[in-house]
């Protein structure tokens, strides 16, 4: 609960900070440890550190300006069909669980993150597919870096949004 309460969307990062390969591997491993429907694991990831590609991400999506100072971007893509040609009907939920695991793992390792959606904007996700050379559907891009801000907590428990059925 402490990590969940501490996590924030970070939009300012220490420019030029490096993320060691082992830390990135741990963040991606956390993503792949997420639960998925029928254990289909309908995800794949593109890690972007190239500054020109990060600039292109900002052109593709107007809500990713934090990439200017982020150390890396992780594009989370959903695989719509399994190896047998069957629909991975819950790919969005499964990728969402993977993303949350990434956000919490990055926090534990001392990094800030910001989850930026791409899907269902066809214009955005198709451009991202082209950028990373993917056939799968880019549903989100996650900015990762050393936080250069400490935003206050926004959300809180709101019992008015809970219905108890006993």
Secondary structure by P-SEA (a helix, b strand, c coil): ccccccccccccccccccccaaaaaaaaaaaaacccccccccbbbbbbccaaaaaaaaaacccccccccccbbbbbbbbccccccccccaaaaaaaaaaaaaaaaaaaabbbbbbbbcccaaaaaaaaaaaacccccccbbbbbcccccccccccccccccccccc
